[in-house]
């Protein structure tokens, strides 16, 4: 089956920072293929409105490698990985 790469493929996608909430693991920075231009963190909380027109909300993240707390602008998030919300509850009920 052929995949249409036309105009439907360019459908507007929400930027990753619009979906941030406490517990999410995120990639911050440049291309993941360059090991020094990005880092991974876990969202502690975000303050201010996060929207496509106002991406200047600040978020507090914990750097997963160093354990240090960092403040970033939400628009610096390039990818949301996943969250642990409810993860332990799901394991206990299985």
Beta strands, then each sheet from edge to edge (+ up, - down):
strand 1: 24-29
strand 2: 38-47
strand 3: 58-63
strand 4: 69-73
strand 5: 77-83
sheet 1: 4+ 3- 2+ 1- 5+
end
